[in-house]
Structures are given as structure tokens and as C-alpha cells.
């Protein structure tokens, strides 16, 4: 079974907002800091032609870059997460 993944940083307000939103909805997710985790950084760079873009949300083989809450909600609903 796949688990939702969030790739961001501690200082990024958009990463924090998504993290806080998912926690407020009691949605389980893996949280990766792309500044401290080299593998996480490479996973994100592989999605964007070598560029580091965050926050990125991944589930299965789909990902969202810097989603707004309505876009994130649609993504979660599509995958039966929320």
C-alpha cells in the first residue's frame, strides 16, 4: 500500500502549510526534508529535470508541485485518501 509523501523544507512556509493541513485532517504521510535527506532531494530532482522544486506531494506515480489546498484536496480525493 502506498503512502502519501511530502517533500519540502522546515523553513518553507508553503511546505509548512501543507504539512499542517494534512495533520489537521489526520492524514498519514511521510515527510521528507530535501535539505537534509540527499535521497529525497534526488527523488524530487528526478521529477523536474534536475531542478529542486518544493513542496512536492507524491502518491503512487503521481505528483503535485506546490499545490493549493483545493488542488491538494482533489488529489487526495482522487486517491481515496481523504
Buried (B, 14 or more C-beta within 10 A) or exposed (E): EEEBBBBBBEEBEBBBBBBEEBEEEEBEBEBBBBBEBEEBBEBBBEBEEEEBBBBBBBBEEEBBBBBEEEEBBEBBEEEEBB
